[in-house]
Amino acid sequence: MSLKISKTANNIIKIVGWIVVIILIVLMAKILIWERGYYSNKSAERRATAPAVITEIAAAIDPSEIQPGEDELNNHQVAADEPRYLDIPRLELQKVIVQGTTVNVHVLQVPDNIYETAWYSGSARPGKGGYIIISGLASGNSGAAGAFANLDSLESGDEITLTTGAGEQYHYAVRSTSIIEESNAKEQLIAAQQTIEDKETLVLVTNLKPSNAENYSSVAIVRAVRKDD
């Protein structure tokens, strides 16, 4: 009798063991299927890319010297979170159009109109933290003064305002203004691509050249931090 009970118990233990093994196999299969789907979806997602390191500012090639009219200013549109207008009271610049631009092999592109400015789309958007880079022209081929003709005259504390496509305004206070020889601009441009004291930082840059000169001789860099609203 005891032998029959022992065999029955062994059979039960074997059955339970097989059930446990089957459950574990099913669970492992589900985990593997989930992991494959998860990483497959991850690989399909667009990966964030770091902004290109800017080491040079492009030279303007025959930029337009036609000043935008009131209608063009008012009708200028950008995405809701992108900079639309730039205002610098000290330079008497109001409602300056901001266009989007890119970096080509570490060279920051500039606007194609001396009265406009260009936001590097690889940098931050206003109100999002990080650093925002905007380039402009100091003059045209005729010698006409551009939007950034007197950029190097900005002083600490001067206010700069960016208005987004949604109409939001962000205010910045100038921290530093630097004029660097073209031959030494690379290191300074790289150093400017970071925030000041972990605050949102606006960087304005332009090439400068002496009157009647054909080639640019220096770079002006203005750095400003966002003011507490």
C-alpha positions as CSV (number, residue, x, y, z in Angstrom):
1,M,0.0,0.0,0.0
2,S,2.8,2.4,1.0
3,L,4.6,1.6,-2.3
4,K,1.5,2.7,-4.3
5,I,1.2,5.9,-2.3
6,S,4.9,6.6,-2.9
7,K,4.6,6.1,-6.7
8,T,1.5,8.3,-6.8
9,A,3.3,11.0,-4.9
10,N,6.3,10.8,-7.3
11,N,4.0,11.1,-10.3
12,I,2.3,14.2,-8.8
13,I,5.7,15.8,-8.1
14,K,6.8,15.1,-11.7
15,I,3.5,16.5,-13.1
16,V,3.9,19.6,-10.9
17,G,7.5,19.9,-12.0
18,W,6.6,19.8,-15.7
19,I,3.8,22.4,-15.1
20,V,6.4,24.7,-13.5
21,V,8.8,24.2,-16.4
22,I,6.1,24.9,-19.0
23,I,5.1,28.1,-17.1
24,L,8.7,29.3,-17.0
25,I,9.1,28.6,-20.7
26,V,6.0,30.6,-21.5
27,L,7.1,33.5,-19.3
28,M,10.6,33.5,-20.9
29,A,9.0,33.5,-24.3
30,K,6.8,36.4,-23.5
31,I,9.7,38.4,-22.1
32,L,11.8,37.7,-25.2
33,I,8.9,38.8,-27.5
34,W,8.4,42.0,-25.4
35,E,12.1,42.9,-25.4
36,R,12.4,42.3,-29.2
37,G,9.4,44.6,-29.8
38,Y,10.6,47.2,-27.3
39,Y,14.1,47.5,-28.8
40,S,12.7,47.4,-32.3
41,N,10.5,50.4,-31.6
42,K,13.4,52.2,-29.9
43,S,15.7,51.7,-33.0
44,A,13.0,53.1,-35.2
45,E,12.7,56.3,-33.1
46,R,14.5,59.4,-34.3
47,R,17.5,59.8,-32.2
48,A,18.4,63.2,-30.8
49,T,21.6,64.7,-32.3
50,A,23.9,67.1,-30.6
51,P,24.2,70.6,-32.2
52,A,27.2,70.9,-34.6
53,V,30.2,72.7,-33.1
54,I,30.5,76.1,-34.8
55,T,34.1,77.1,-35.5
56,E,33.5,79.8,-38.2
57,I,31.0,82.2,-39.5
58,A,30.2,82.2,-43.2
59,A,31.0,85.2,-45.3
60,A,27.9,86.8,-46.9
61,I,27.8,86.5,-50.7
62,D,26.0,89.5,-52.2
63,P,23.3,89.8,-49.5
64,S,20.1,91.8,-50.3
65,E,20.1,95.4,-49.1
66,I,16.3,95.8,-49.5
67,Q,14.8,96.7,-46.2
68,P,11.7,94.7,-45.3
69,G,8.5,96.8,-45.5
70,E,5.8,96.9,-42.8
71,D,3.7,94.3,-44.5
72,E,6.6,91.9,-44.8
73,L,7.4,92.3,-41.2
74,N,3.8,91.7,-40.1
75,N,3.3,88.7,-42.4
76,H,6.6,87.0,-41.4
77,Q,5.7,83.6,-39.9
78,V,7.6,80.9,-38.1
79,A,6.8,77.9,-35.9
80,A,5.2,78.7,-32.6
81,D,8.3,78.0,-30.5
82,E,10.9,79.5,-32.9
83,P,12.2,83.1,-32.7
84,R,10.3,85.4,-35.0
85,Y,11.5,88.9,-34.1
86,L,14.6,90.4,-32.4
87,D,14.5,93.7,-30.6
88,I,17.6,95.6,-29.3
89,P,16.6,99.0,-27.9
90,R,20.1,100.3,-27.5
91,L,20.8,99.7,-31.2
92,E,17.3,101.1,-32.1
93,L,16.5,97.7,-33.7
94,Q,12.8,96.9,-33.5
95,K,10.9,93.9,-34.9
96,V,13.9,92.6,-36.8
97,I,12.9,89.5,-38.8
98,V,14.6,86.2,-37.7
99,Q,14.9,83.4,-40.2
100,G,16.0,79.9,-39.6
101,T,19.5,78.8,-40.7
102,T,21.9,75.8,-40.4
103,V,25.5,74.9,-39.9
104,N,27.5,73.6,-42.9
105,V,30.7,71.7,-41.9
106,H,31.0,73.7,-38.7
107,V,30.4,77.0,-40.5
108,L,27.4,79.1,-39.2
109,Q,25.4,80.4,-42.1
110,V,24.2,84.0,-42.1
111,P,21.0,85.7,-43.4
112,D,20.7,86.7,-47.0
113,N,19.5,90.1,-46.2
114,I,21.5,92.7,-44.2
115,Y,18.5,93.9,-42.3
116,E,17.5,90.4,-41.1
117,T,19.0,87.9,-38.6
118,A,19.3,84.1,-38.7
119,W,18.6,81.7,-35.8
120,Y,20.7,78.5,-35.9
121,S,18.0,75.8,-35.8
122,G,20.4,73.4,-34.1
123,S,20.5,75.6,-31.0
124,A,17.8,76.0,-28.4
125,R,14.4,77.6,-28.7
126,P,13.5,80.6,-26.6
127,G,12.3,79.6,-23.1
128,K,13.6,76.1,-23.4
129,G,17.0,76.6,-21.6
130,G,20.4,76.0,-23.3
131,Y,22.0,78.4,-25.6
132,I,20.4,80.2,-28.6
133,I,22.6,81.4,-31.5
134,I,21.6,84.2,-33.8
135,S,23.8,85.6,-36.6
136,G,23.5,88.8,-38.5
137,L,25.4,91.0,-40.9
138,A,27.2,94.2,-40.1
139,S,27.1,95.6,-43.6
140,G,26.3,94.9,-47.2
141,N,28.6,94.9,-50.2
142,S,27.8,98.6,-50.8
143,G,28.8,99.5,-47.3
144,A,25.2,100.0,-46.1
145,A,24.9,99.3,-42.4
146,G,23.3,95.9,-41.5
147,A,21.2,94.9,-38.5
148,F,24.4,94.0,-36.5
149,A,26.5,97.0,-37.6
150,N,26.9,98.2,-34.1
151,L,26.7,94.9,-32.3
152,D,30.1,95.5,-30.7
153,S,28.8,98.6,-28.9
154,L,26.4,96.7,-26.6
155,E,27.3,96.9,-22.9
156,S,26.6,94.8,-19.9
157,G,23.0,95.1,-18.8
158,D,21.6,96.1,-22.2
159,E,18.3,94.4,-22.9
160,I,17.5,92.1,-25.9
161,T,14.1,90.7,-26.6
162,L,13.1,87.6,-28.6
163,T,9.5,87.2,-29.7
164,T,8.4,83.7,-30.8
165,G,5.9,82.7,-33.5
166,A,3.3,82.3,-30.8
167,G,3.9,85.9,-29.6
168,E,5.7,84.9,-26.4
169,Q,8.4,87.4,-25.4
170,Y,11.7,86.5,-23.7
171,H,14.0,89.1,-22.3
172,Y,17.8,88.8,-22.0
173,A,20.5,91.0,-20.3
174,V,23.9,91.4,-22.0
175,R,26.7,89.9,-19.9
176,S,29.6,90.3,-22.3
177,T,30.7,91.7,-25.7
178,S,33.8,90.5,-27.3
179,I,35.7,91.4,-30.5
180,I,38.0,88.7,-31.7
181,E,40.5,88.6,-34.5
182,E,39.3,86.3,-37.3
183,S,42.4,84.2,-36.9
184,N,41.6,83.5,-33.2
185,A,37.8,83.3,-33.6
186,K,37.6,79.5,-33.6
187,E,38.3,79.0,-29.9
188,Q,36.1,81.8,-28.8
189,L,33.2,80.6,-30.9
190,I,33.5,77.1,-29.4
191,A,33.6,78.6,-25.9
192,A,30.5,80.7,-26.6
193,Q,28.4,77.6,-27.2
194,Q,27.5,77.0,-23.6
195,T,25.3,78.5,-21.1
196,I,26.3,81.1,-18.5
197,E,25.7,80.0,-14.9
198,D,23.3,77.3,-16.2
199,K,20.9,80.0,-17.4
200,E,19.4,80.3,-20.8
201,T,21.9,82.1,-22.9
202,L,21.5,84.1,-26.1
203,V,24.5,84.5,-28.4
204,L,24.6,87.1,-31.1
205,V,27.5,86.9,-33.6
206,T,28.6,88.8,-36.7
207,N,31.7,89.3,-38.9
208,L,33.3,92.7,-38.9
209,K,35.5,94.4,-41.5
210,P,37.1,97.8,-41.8
211,S,35.5,100.4,-44.1
212,N,36.1,99.7,-47.8
213,A,37.8,96.4,-46.9
214,E,36.9,93.2,-48.9
215,N,37.6,90.6,-46.2
216,Y,36.4,90.3,-42.7
217,S,39.0,90.9,-40.0
218,S,37.2,90.1,-36.8
219,V,34.2,88.6,-35.1
220,A,31.9,90.3,-32.6
221,I,30.2,88.0,-30.0
222,V,27.6,89.2,-27.6
223,R,26.4,86.8,-24.8
224,A,23.2,87.6,-22.8
225,V,21.3,85.6,-20.1
226,R,17.6,85.3,-19.8
227,K,16.1,87.7,-17.2
228,D,13.8,86.4,-14.5
229,D,10.2,87.2,-15.6
